[in-house]
Amino acid sequence: MSYRILIVDDSPVMRLMLQEMLESLGHEIVGQADTAAGAFKTYKELKPDLVTLDISLPDADGLSALREIRKADPFARVLIITGNDQKKLQDQALQLRAAGVLRKPFDVDDLAGQIEKIASSMRRPAA
């Protein structure tokens, strides 16, 4: 199954790498953002199926962006991507109902595995 994905990361190199990996898996990249504010704004505009969200952003942490996205859409599916190995931050992300946490460095198989785990929960309730 193909998903519409929003990539949020402050690194242009990381955004490009994620785009290439996700497209190679058959997903559509509908937008990108490099700040928490941009993530929230772009999410509201595009309503993607999945967001990949870096936990470290220049204007706020990814957890703040996750909170705002959750307020706008309690059913949002957000995969946190982090180079930070602090278990506390990862636990906080999961408490905020992140769909998963993927630690850098990772490869396309790791990313595919996380998306497969999330896939069964991606169905939104009927409106």
N, CA, C and O atoms as CSV, one atom per row, in Angstrom:
chain,resi,resn,atom,element,x,y,z
A,1,MET,N,N,0.850,-1.185,0.000
A,1,MET,CA,C,0.000,0.000,0.000
A,1,MET,C,C,0.888,1.238,0.000
A,1,MET,O,O,1.919,1.278,0.671
A,2,SER,N,N,0.482,2.225,-0.745
A,2,SER,CA,C,1.237,3.470,-0.866
A,2,SER,C,C,0.623,4.542,0.033
A,2,SER,O,O,-0.597,4.680,0.115
A,3,TYR,N,N,1.498,5.301,0.707
A,3,TYR,CA,C,1.033,6.356,1.598
A,3,TYR,C,C,1.509,7.719,1.132
A,3,TYR,O,O,2.551,7.849,0.490
A,4,ARG,N,N,0.723,8.730,1.470
A,4,ARG,CA,C,1.072,10.135,1.230
A,4,ARG,C,C,1.821,10.604,2.470
A,4,ARG,O,O,1.278,10.587,3.574
A,5,ILE,N,N,3.084,11.028,2.282
A,5,ILE,CA,C,3.955,11.284,3.427
A,5,ILE,C,C,4.491,12.710,3.425
A,5,ILE,O,O,4.866,13.252,2.385
A,6,LEU,N,N,4.517,13.304,4.617
A,6,LEU,CA,C,5.143,14.599,4.872
A,6,LEU,C,C,6.453,14.323,5.602
A,6,LEU,O,O,6.468,13.631,6.621
A,7,ILE,N,N,7.557,14.868,5.077
A,7,ILE,CA,C,8.875,14.712,5.693
A,7,ILE,C,C,9.216,16.005,6.427
A,7,ILE,O,O,9.162,17.090,5.848
A,8,VAL,N,N,9.570,15.879,7.715
A,8,VAL,CA,C,9.968,17.047,8.506
A,8,VAL,C,C,11.353,16.793,9.084
A,8,VAL,O,O,11.533,15.918,9.931
A,9,ASP,N,N,12.329,17.566,8.618
A,9,ASP,CA,C,13.703,17.464,9.109
A,9,ASP,C,C,14.416,18.747,8.744
A,9,ASP,O,O,14.202,19.285,7.658
A,10,ASP,N,N,15.264,19.248,9.634
A,10,ASP,CA,C,15.970,20.493,9.348
A,10,ASP,C,C,17.151,20.295,8.402
A,10,ASP,O,O,17.695,21.276,7.895
A,11,SER,N,N,17.555,19.069,8.157
A,11,SER,CA,C,18.677,18.782,7.275
A,11,SER,C,C,18.190,18.497,5.852
A,11,SER,O,O,17.442,17.543,5.638
A,12,PRO,N,N,18.611,19.322,4.864
A,12,PRO,CA,C,18.222,19.051,3.474
A,12,PRO,C,C,18.715,17.679,3.003
A,12,PRO,O,O,18.035,17.012,2.224
A,13,VAL,N,N,19.884,17.262,3.469
A,13,VAL,CA,C,20.427,15.960,3.083
A,13,VAL,C,C,19.538,14.842,3.616
A,13,VAL,O,O,19.251,13.880,2.905
A,14,MET,N,N,19.106,14.969,4.859
A,14,MET,CA,C,18.235,13.944,5.460
A,14,MET,C,C,16.878,13.914,4.752
A,14,MET,O,O,16.333,12.839,4.501
A,15,ARG,N,N,16.332,15.091,4.429
A,15,ARG,CA,C,15.050,15.118,3.713
A,15,ARG,C,C,15.178,14.413,2.365
A,15,ARG,O,O,14.296,13.647,1.977
A,16,LEU,N,N,16.277,14.671,1.649
A,16,LEU,CA,C,16.488,14.029,0.350
A,16,LEU,C,C,16.644,12.521,0.509
A,16,LEU,O,O,16.068,11.752,-0.261
A,17,MET,N,N,17.420,12.096,1.504
A,17,MET,CA,C,17.615,10.666,1.737
A,17,MET,C,C,16.276,9.980,2.056
A,17,MET,O,O,15.967,8.918,1.517
A,18,LEU,N,N,15.494,10.605,2.940
A,18,LEU,CA,C,14.180,10.038,3.273
A,18,LEU,C,C,13.275,9.991,2.045
A,18,LEU,O,O,12.586,8.997,1.815
A,19,GLN,N,N,13.278,11.059,1.263
A,19,GLN,CA,C,12.444,11.087,0.061
A,19,GLN,C,C,12.815,9.936,-0.862
A,19,GLN,O,O,11.938,9.221,-1.346
A,20,GLU,N,N,14.105,9.753,-1.108
A,20,GLU,CA,C,14.539,8.681,-2.008
A,20,GLU,C,C,14.165,7.304,-1.455
A,20,GLU,O,O,13.699,6.441,-2.199
A,21,MET,N,N,14.367,7.100,-0.156
A,21,MET,CA,C,14.012,5.810,0.457
A,21,MET,C,C,12.514,5.551,0.362
A,21,MET,O,O,12.082,4.472,-0.043
A,22,LEU,N,N,11.728,6.556,0.742
A,22,LEU,CA,C,10.271,6.380,0.763
A,22,LEU,C,C,9.714,6.184,-0.646
A,22,LEU,O,O,8.821,5.362,-0.852
A,23,GLU,N,N,10.229,6.925,-1.600
A,23,GLU,CA,C,9.769,6.739,-2.982
A,23,GLU,C,C,10.168,5.369,-3.509
A,23,GLU,O,O,9.422,4.762,-4.278
A,24,SER,N,N,11.338,4.872,-3.103
A,24,SER,CA,C,11.757,3.537,-3.543
A,24,SER,C,C,10.842,2.453,-2.969
A,24,SER,O,O,10.743,1.354,-3.514
A,25,LEU,N,N,10.176,2.785,-1.856
A,25,LEU,CA,C,9.214,1.857,-1.247
A,25,LEU,C,C,7.805,2.036,-1.813
A,25,LEU,O,O,6.874,1.340,-1.406
A,26,GLY,N,N,7.652,2.974,-2.753
A,26,GLY,CA,C,6.368,3.165,-3.413
A,26,GLY,C,C,5.469,4.223,-2.800
A,26,GLY,O,O,4.288,4.299,-3.139
A,27,HIS,N,N,6.003,5.038,-1.907
A,27,HIS,CA,C,5.204,6.072,-1.253
A,27,HIS,C,C,5.336,7.408,-1.981
A,27,HIS,O,O,6.305,7.649,-2.701
A,28,GLU,N,N,4.348,8.262,-1.778
A,28,GLU,CA,C,4.325,9.585,-2.396
A,28,GLU,C,C,4.698,10.633,-1.348
A,28,GLU,O,O,4.104,10.678,-0.270
A,29,ILE,N,N,5.670,11.464,-1.664
A,29,ILE,CA,C,6.049,12.557,-0.776
A,29,ILE,C,C,5.195,13.757,-1.169
A,29,ILE,O,O,5.335,14.296,-2.266
A,30,VAL,N,N,4.309,14.172,-0.265
A,30,VAL,CA,C,3.380,15.269,-0.583
A,30,VAL,C,C,3.887,16.613,-0.105
A,30,VAL,O,O,3.379,17.653,-0.524
A,31,GLY,N,N,4.893,16.606,0.774
A,31,GLY,CA,C,5.428,17.867,1.259
A,31,GLY,C,C,6.618,17.647,2.160
A,31,GLY,O,O,6.901,16.534,2.605
A,32,GLN,N,N,7.317,18.762,2.419
A,32,GLN,CA,C,8.457,18.749,3.311
A,32,GLN,C,C,8.441,20.023,4.139
A,32,GLN,O,O,7.922,21.053,3.710
A,33,ALA,N,N,9.017,19.939,5.330
A,33,ALA,CA,C,9.151,21.107,6.203
A,33,ALA,C,C,10.460,20.968,6.968
A,33,ALA,O,O,10.966,19.863,7.163
A,34,ASP,N,N,11.008,22.120,7.404
A,34,ASP,CA,C,12.276,22.076,8.127
A,34,ASP,C,C,12.194,22.681,9.526
A,34,ASP,O,O,13.214,22.843,10.197
A,35,THR,N,N,10.976,23.017,9.967
A,35,THR,CA,C,10.762,23.557,11.310
A,35,THR,C,C,9.495,22.944,11.908
A,35,THR,O,O,8.679,22.354,11.200
A,36,ALA,N,N,9.350,23.096,13.220
A,36,ALA,CA,C,8.137,22.613,13.887
A,36,ALA,C,C,6.924,23.400,13.401
A,36,ALA,O,O,5.867,22.821,13.148
A,37,ALA,N,N,7.073,24.712,13.271
A,37,ALA,CA,C,5.963,25.541,12.785
A,37,ALA,C,C,5.579,25.137,11.367
A,37,ALA,O,O,4.396,25.047,11.041
A,38,GLY,N,N,6.570,24.897,10.535
A,38,GLY,CA,C,6.307,24.463,9.161
A,38,GLY,C,C,5.647,23.098,9.117
A,38,GLY,O,O,4.801,22.836,8.263
A,39,ALA,N,N,6.036,22.226,10.042
A,39,ALA,CA,C,5.438,20.889,10.101
A,39,ALA,C,C,3.945,20.984,10.372
A,39,ALA,O,O,3.138,20.348,9.694
A,40,PHE,N,N,3.583,21.785,11.369
A,40,PHE,CA,C,2.179,21.927,11.742
A,40,PHE,C,C,1.374,22.557,10.611
A,40,PHE,O,O,0.301,22.067,10.262
A,41,LYS,N,N,1.891,23.642,10.041
A,41,LYS,CA,C,1.200,24.343,8.951
A,41,LYS,C,C,1.016,23.410,7.745
A,41,LYS,O,O,-0.072,23.326,7.174
A,42,THR,N,N,2.076,22.726,7.374
A,42,THR,CA,C,2.014,21.844,6.205
A,42,THR,C,C,1.102,20.652,6.473
A,42,THR,O,O,0.386,20.206,5.577
A,43,TYR,N,N,1.122,20.135,7.696
A,43,TYR,CA,C,0.233,19.026,8.028
A,43,TYR,C,C,-1.226,19.442,7.843
A,43,TYR,O,O,-2.012,18.722,7.227
A,44,LYS,N,N,-1.579,20.611,8.383
A,44,LYS,CA,C,-2.969,21.078,8.276
A,44,LYS,C,C,-3.382,21.274,6.821
A,44,LYS,O,O,-4.528,21.004,6.463
A,45,GLU,N,N,-2.463,21.739,5.982
A,45,GLU,CA,C,-2.783,21.968,4.571
A,45,GLU,C,C,-2.924,20.668,3.789
A,45,GLU,O,O,-3.836,20.532,2.974
A,46,LEU,N,N,-2.032,19.714,4.029
A,46,LEU,CA,C,-1.939,18.527,3.178
A,46,LEU,C,C,-2.622,17.276,3.718
A,46,LEU,O,O,-2.967,16.380,2.948
A,47,LYS,N,N,-2.821,17.204,5.038
A,47,LYS,CA,C,-3.429,16.021,5.663
A,47,LYS,C,C,-2.814,14.704,5.140
A,47,LYS,O,O,-3.522,13.861,4.590
A,48,PRO,N,N,-1.494,14.540,5.318
A,48,PRO,CA,C,-0.850,13.312,4.828
A,48,PRO,C,C,-1.265,12.095,5.646
A,48,PRO,O,O,-1.822,12.219,6.736
A,49,ASP,N,N,-0.982,10.918,5.096
A,49,ASP,CA,C,-1.255,9.670,5.806
A,49,ASP,C,C,-0.240,9.428,6.914
A,49,ASP,O,O,-0.552,8.796,7.923
A,50,LEU,N,N,0.982,9.934,6.722
A,50,LEU,CA,C,2.077,9.681,7.644
A,50,LEU,C,C,3.021,10.867,7.634
A,50,LEU,O,O,3.232,11.499,6.599
A,51,VAL,N,N,3.592,11.168,8.807
A,51,VAL,CA,C,4.610,12.213,8.935
A,51,VAL,C,C,5.868,11.565,9.485
A,51,VAL,O,O,5.815,10.843,10.481
A,52,THR,N,N,7.014,11.824,8.832
A,52,THR,CA,C,8.289,11.485,9.454
A,52,THR,C,C,8.780,12.777,10.083
A,52,THR,O,O,8.902,13.796,9.403
A,53,LEU,N,N,9.062,12.739,11.374
A,53,LEU,CA,C,9.329,13.959,12.141
A,53,LEU,C,C,10.621,13.835,12.924
A,53,LEU,O,O,10.740,13.006,13.826
A,54,ASP,N,N,11.588,14.668,12.569
A,54,ASP,CA,C,12.844,14.720,13.316
A,54,ASP,C,C,12.555,15.285,14.702
A,54,ASP,O,O,11.742,16.199,14.842
A,55,ILE,N,N,13.203,14.757,15.707
A,55,ILE,CA,C,12.943,15.224,17.069
A,55,ILE,C,C,13.693,16.521,17.362
A,55,ILE,O,O,13.350,17.235,18.304
A,56,SER,N,N,14.722,16.832,16.554
A,56,SER,CA,C,15.536,18.032,16.754
A,56,SER,C,C,15.290,19.008,15.615
A,56,SER,O,O,15.718,18.766,14.486
A,57,LEU,N,N,14.606,20.104,15.901
A,57,LEU,CA,C,14.305,21.115,14.896
A,57,LEU,C,C,14.789,22.470,15.408
A,57,LEU,O,O,14.917,22.654,16.618
A,58,PRO,N,N,15.059,23.421,14.516
A,58,PRO,CA,C,15.655,24.687,14.953
A,58,PRO,C,C,14.742,25.580,15.797
A,58,PRO,O,O,15.236,26.326,16.644
A,59,ASP,N,N,13.438,25.523,15.590
A,59,ASP,CA,C,12.534,26.438,16.301
A,59,ASP,C,C,11.868,25.810,17.524
A,59,ASP,O,O,11.381,26.531,18.396
A,60,ALA,N,N,11.842,24.504,17.600
A,60,ALA,CA,C,11.234,23.786,18.733
A,60,ALA,C,C,11.578,22.318,18.554
A,60,ALA,O,O,12.027,21.911,17.483
A,61,ASP,N,N,11.373,21.525,19.586
A,61,ASP,CA,C,11.654,20.105,19.398
A,61,ASP,C,C,10.492,19.423,18.677
A,61,ASP,O,O,9.377,19.942,18.621
A,62,GLY,N,N,10.782,18.263,18.136
A,62,GLY,CA,C,9.759,17.517,17.417
A,62,GLY,C,C,8.579,17.131,18.277
A,62,GLY,O,O,7.473,16.939,17.773
A,63,LEU,N,N,8.811,17.014,19.582
A,63,LEU,CA,C,7.704,16.678,20.486
A,63,LEU,C,C,6.665,17.792,20.511
A,63,LEU,O,O,5.469,17.518,20.603
A,64,SER,N,N,7.110,19.048,20.431
A,64,SER,CA,C,6.170,20.179,20.361
A,64,SER,C,C,5.349,20.105,19.085
A,64,SER,O,O,4.138,20.323,19.100
A,65,ALA,N,N,6.021,19.794,17.975
A,65,ALA,CA,C,5.310,19.649,16.697
A,65,ALA,C,C,4.314,18.498,16.776
A,65,ALA,O,O,3.193,18.606,16.279
A,66,LEU,N,N,4.724,17.396,17.400
A,66,LEU,CA,C,3.833,16.244,17.558
A,66,LEU,C,C,2.597,16.628,18.363
A,66,LEU,O,O,1.483,16.245,18.007
A,67,ARG,N,N,2.787,17.388,19.452
A,67,ARG,CA,C,1.639,17.835,20.264
A,67,ARG,C,C,0.666,18.658,19.427
A,67,ARG,O,O,-0.544,18.447,19.498
A,68,GLU,N,N,1.184,19.591,18.638
A,68,GLU,CA,C,0.323,20.452,17.817
A,68,GLU,C,C,-0.409,19.650,16.741
A,68,GLU,O,O,-1.599,19.860,16.505
A,69,ILE,N,N,0.296,18.745,16.100
A,69,ILE,CA,C,-0.343,17.900,15.084
A,69,ILE,C,C,-1.440,17.062,15.729
A,69,ILE,O,O,-2.524,16.920,15.163
A,70,ARG,N,N,-1.168,16.505,16.909
A,70,ARG,CA,C,-2.166,15.708,17.638
A,70,ARG,C,C,-3.413,16.517,17.959
A,70,ARG,O,O,-4.530,16.010,17.854
A,71,LYS,N,N,-3.222,17.796,18.358
A,71,LYS,CA,C,-4.385,18.645,18.656
A,71,LYS,C,C,-5.248,18.826,17.412
A,71,LYS,O,O,-6.476,18.812,17.497
A,72,ALA,N,N,-4.613,18.994,16.269
A,72,ALA,CA,C,-5.353,19.204,15.022
A,72,ALA,C,C,-5.977,17.905,14.509
A,72,ALA,O,O,-7.048,17.919,13.903
A,73,ASP,N,N,-5.294,16.781,14.758
A,73,ASP,CA,C,-5.766,15.502,14.240
A,73,ASP,C,C,-5.346,14.383,15.202
A,73,ASP,O,O,-4.208,13.915,15.154
A,74,PRO,N,N,-6.255,13.963,16.061
A,74,PRO,CA,C,-5.910,12.911,17.032
A,74,PRO,C,C,-5.536,11.584,16.379
A,74,PRO,O,O,-4.967,10.715,17.039
A,75,PHE,N,N,-5.846,11.412,15.096
A,75,PHE,CA,C,-5.561,10.163,14.390
A,75,PHE,C,C,-4.305,10.245,13.535
A,75,PHE,O,O,-4.003,9.306,12.799
A,76,ALA,N,N,-3.561,11.358,13.618
A,76,ALA,CA,C,-2.339,11.525,12.829
A,76,ALA,C,C,-1.346,10.406,13.148
A,76,ALA,O,O,-1.206,9.986,14.296
A,77,ARG,N,N,-0.672,9.941,12.119
A,77,ARG,CA,C,0.358,8.917,12.277
A,77,ARG,C,C,1.707,9.601,12.080
A,77,ARG,O,O,2.016,10.098,10.997
A,78,VAL,N,N,2.505,9.617,13.153
A,78,VAL,CA,C,3.780,10.323,13.139
A,78,VAL,C,C,4.881,9.358,13.544
A,78,VAL,O,O,4.840,8.757,14.618
A,79,LEU,N,N,5.867,9.221,12.664
A,79,LEU,CA,C,7.043,8.416,12.937
A,79,LEU,C,C,8.169,9.365,13.328
A,79,LEU,O,O,8.637,10.156,12.509
A,80,ILE,N,N,8.598,9.281,14.577
A,80,ILE,CA,C,9.696,10.118,15.062
A,80,ILE,C,C,11.013,9.532,14.572
A,80,ILE,O,O,11.264,8.333,14.690
A,81,ILE,N,N,11.844,10.405,14.021
A,81,ILE,CA,C,13.173,9.996,13.580
A,81,ILE,C,C,14.171,10.816,14.392
A,81,ILE,O,O,14.085,12.043,14.448
A,82,THR,N,N,15.116,10.124,15.019
A,82,THR,CA,C,16.029,10.827,15.913
A,82,THR,C,C,17.436,10.252,15.898
A,82,THR,O,O,17.637,9.045,15.761
A,83,GLY,N,N,18.390,11.138,16.041
A,83,GLY,CA,C,19.769,10.739,16.244
A,83,GLY,C,C,20.097,10.753,17.722
A,83,GLY,O,O,21.191,10.371,18.138
A,84,ASN,N,N,19.139,11.198,18.500
A,84,ASN,CA,C,19.304,11.310,19.946
A,84,ASN,C,C,19.004,9.948,20.576
A,84,ASN,O,O,17.955,9.356,20.323
A,85,ASP,N,N,19.929,9.461,21.393
A,85,ASP,CA,C,19.711,8.140,21.983
A,85,ASP,C,C,19.134,8.206,23.398
A,85,ASP,O,O,19.139,7.209,24.121
A,86,GLN,N,N,18.638,9.380,23.790
A,86,GLN,CA,C,18.039,9.503,25.116
A,86,GLN,C,C,16.702,8.774,25.172
A,86,GLN,O,O,15.746,9.145,24.490
A,87,LYS,N,N,16.654,7.750,25.983
A,87,LYS,CA,C,15.430,6.954,26.112
A,87,LYS,C,C,14.262,7.812,26.596
A,87,LYS,O,O,13.116,7.579,26.212
A,88,LYS,N,N,14.554,8.807,27.442
A,88,LYS,CA,C,13.497,9.671,27.975
A,88,LYS,C,C,12.730,10.373,26.848
A,88,LYS,O,O,11.500,10.423,26.873
A,89,LEU,N,N,13.455,10.914,25.860
A,89,LEU,CA,C,12.794,11.589,24.736
A,89,LEU,C,C,11.970,10.604,23.915
A,89,LEU,O,O,10.855,10.914,23.495
A,90,GLN,N,N,12.523,9.420,23.691
A,90,GLN,CA,C,11.794,8.411,22.928
A,90,GLN,C,C,10.531,7.984,23.671
A,90,GLN,O,O,9.476,7.806,23.062
A,91,ASP,N,N,10.643,7.821,24.983
A,91,ASP,CA,C,9.473,7.456,25.790
A,91,ASP,C,C,8.415,8.561,25.749
A,91,ASP,O,O,7.219,8.280,25.667
A,92,GLN,N,N,8.862,9.820,25.806
A,92,GLN,CA,C,7.916,10.939,25.725
A,92,GLN,C,C,7.190,10.923,24.381
A,92,GLN,O,O,5.983,11.161,24.321
A,93,ALA,N,N,7.921,10.646,23.313
A,93,ALA,CA,C,7.294,10.585,21.985
A,93,ALA,C,C,6.217,9.507,21.955
A,93,ALA,O,O,5.131,9.726,21.418
A,94,LEU,N,N,6.510,8.358,22.521
A,94,LEU,CA,C,5.527,7.269,22.541
A,94,LEU,C,C,4.343,7.603,23.447
A,94,LEU,O,O,3.212,7.220,23.147
A,95,GLN,N,N,4.591,8.316,24.561
A,95,GLN,CA,C,3.491,8.751,25.427
A,95,GLN,C,C,2.574,9.727,24.698
A,95,GLN,O,O,1.375,9.785,24.970
A,96,LEU,N,N,3.145,10.495,23.769
A,96,LEU,CA,C,2.349,11.433,22.965
A,96,LEU,C,C,1.708,10.723,21.772
A,96,LEU,O,O,1.153,11.360,20.877
A,97,ARG,N,N,1.795,9.408,21.778
A,97,ARG,CA,C,1.186,8.551,20.755
A,97,ARG,C,C,1.851,8.662,19.394
A,97,ARG,O,O,1.182,8.589,18.364
A,98,ALA,N,N,3.177,8.840,19.388
A,98,ALA,CA,C,3.898,8.693,18.125
A,98,ALA,C,C,3.674,7.259,17.663
A,98,ALA,O,O,3.602,6.342,18.482
A,99,ALA,N,N,3.565,7.070,16.371
A,99,ALA,CA,C,3.317,5.732,15.836
A,99,ALA,C,C,4.552,4.847,15.942
A,99,ALA,O,O,4.449,3.621,15.898
A,100,GLY,N,N,5.720,5.470,16.082
A,100,GLY,CA,C,6.963,4.716,16.218
A,100,GLY,C,C,8.131,5.660,16.361
A,100,GLY,O,O,7.998,6.870,16.183
A,101,VAL,N,N,9.279,5.092,16.685
A,101,VAL,CA,C,10.522,5.847,16.801
A,101,VAL,C,C,11.589,5.102,16.015
A,101,VAL,O,O,11.790,3.903,16.214
A,102,LEU,N,N,12.274,5.810,15.122
A,102,LEU,CA,C,13.336,5.241,14.303
A,102,LEU,C,C,14.614,6.007,14.604
A,102,LEU,O,O,14.673,7.225,14.437
A,103,ARG,N,N,15.639,5.285,15.051
A,103,ARG,CA,C,16.902,5.923,15.427
A,103,ARG,C,C,17.866,5.978,14.257
A,103,ARG,O,O,18.009,5.012,13.508
A,104,LYS,N,N,18.529,7.125,14.107
A,104,LYS,CA,C,19.585,7.288,13.113
A,104,LYS,C,C,20.852,6.636,13.661
A,104,LYS,O,O,21.067,6.670,14.872
A,105,PRO,N,N,21.678,6.058,12.839
A,105,PRO,CA,C,21.500,5.826,11.409
A,105,PRO,C,C,20.566,4.635,11.165
A,105,PRO,O,O,20.468,3.724,11.987
A,106,PHE,N,N,19.897,4.666,10.037
A,106,PHE,CA,C,19.002,3.579,9.660
A,106,PHE,C,C,19.121,3.369,8.162
A,106,PHE,O,O,19.681,4.203,7.450
A,107,ASP,N,N,18.592,2.254,7.691
A,107,ASP,CA,C,18.595,1.997,6.252
A,107,ASP,C,C,17.160,1.805,5.774
A,107,ASP,O,O,16.217,1.859,6.564
A,108,VAL,N,N,17.010,1.582,4.492
A,108,VAL,CA,C,15.674,1.488,3.902
A,108,VAL,C,C,14.875,0.324,4.503
A,108,VAL,O,O,13.653,0.410,4.620
A,109,ASP,N,N,15.556,-0.756,4.883
A,109,ASP,CA,C,14.854,-1.887,5.492
A,109,ASP,C,C,14.306,-1.522,6.874
A,109,ASP,O,O,13.201,-1.931,7.233
A,110,ASP,N,N,15.080,-0.749,7.650
A,110,ASP,CA,C,14.603,-0.289,8.960
A,110,ASP,C,C,13.371,0.596,8.780
A,110,ASP,O,O,12.390,0.460,9.511
A,111,LEU,N,N,13.427,1.498,7.812
A,111,LEU,CA,C,12.313,2.407,7.538
A,111,LEU,C,C,11.084,1.617,7.082
A,111,LEU,O,O,9.970,1.865,7.543
A,112,ALA,N,N,11.298,0.672,6.179
A,112,ALA,CA,C,10.182,-0.161,5.695
A,112,ALA,C,C,9.552,-0.936,6.854
A,112,ALA,O,O,8.330,-1.068,6.918
A,113,GLY,N,N,10.369,-1.443,7.758
A,113,GLY,CA,C,9.854,-2.181,8.908
A,113,GLY,C,C,8.986,-1.311,9.799
A,113,GLY,O,O,7.941,-1.758,10.274
A,114,GLN,N,N,9.406,-0.073,10.032
A,114,GLN,CA,C,8.601,0.840,10.849
A,114,GLN,C,C,7.273,1.151,10.161
A,114,GLN,O,O,6.230,1.179,10.814
A,115,ILE,N,N,7.303,1.382,8.862
A,115,ILE,CA,C,6.071,1.696,8.131
A,115,ILE,C,C,5.130,0.492,8.156
A,115,ILE,O,O,3.917,0.658,8.284
A,116,GLU,N,N,5.675,-0.708,8.036
A,116,GLU,CA,C,4.840,-1.910,8.112
A,116,GLU,C,C,4.164,-2.019,9.481
A,116,GLU,O,O,2.995,-2.396,9.570
A,117,LYS,N,N,4.898,-1.690,10.545
A,117,LYS,CA,C,4.324,-1.733,11.894
A,117,LYS,C,C,3.179,-0.726,12.039
A,117,LYS,O,O,2.181,-0.988,12.710
A,118,ILE,N,N,3.349,0.414,11.403
A,118,ILE,CA,C,2.366,1.497,11.508
A,118,ILE,C,C,1.153,1.236,10.607
A,118,ILE,O,O,0.045,1.676,10.912
A,119,ALA,N,N,1.362,0.529,9.515
A,119,ALA,CA,C,0.350,0.388,8.467
A,119,ALA,C,C,-1.019,-0.071,8.984
A,119,ALA,O,O,-2.048,0.442,8.546
A,120,SER,N,N,-1.035,-1.012,9.891
A,120,SER,CA,C,-2.329,-1.526,10.358
A,120,SER,C,C,-3.114,-0.490,11.157
A,120,SER,O,O,-4.336,-0.588,11.269
A,121,SER,N,N,-2.423,0.495,11.707
A,121,SER,CA,C,-3.125,1.509,12.498
A,121,SER,C,C,-3.425,2.773,11.686
A,121,SER,O,O,-3.911,3.758,12.242
A,122,MET,N,N,-3.147,2.759,10.399
A,122,MET,CA,C,-3.295,3.969,9.589
A,122,MET,C,C,-4.717,4.213,9.104
A,122,MET,O,O,-4.993,5.257,8.513
A,123,ARG,N,N,-5.606,3.289,9.338
A,123,ARG,CA,C,-6.986,3.505,8.912
A,123,ARG,C,C,-7.645,4.528,9.820
A,123,ARG,O,O,-7.632,4.379,11.042
A,124,ARG,N,N,-8.210,5.547,9.238
A,124,ARG,CA,C,-8.939,6.558,10.006
A,124,ARG,C,C,-10.378,6.075,10.201
A,124,ARG,O,O,-10.907,5.353,9.356
A,125,PRO,N,N,-11.000,6.458,11.282
A,125,PRO,CA,C,-12.393,6.075,11.475
A,125,PRO,C,C,-13.289,6.714,10.406
A,125,PRO,O,O,-12.979,7.784,9.883
A,126,ALA,N,N,-14.367,6.063,10.099
A,126,ALA,CA,C,-15.307,6.607,9.112
A,126,ALA,C,C,-15.866,7.938,9.602
A,126,ALA,O,O,-16.182,8.110,10.779
A,127,ALA,N,N,-15.977,8.866,8.668
A,127,ALA,CA,C,-16.473,10.213,9.042
A,127,ALA,C,C,-17.987,10.245,9.053
A,127,ALA,O,O,-18.580,11.284,9.341
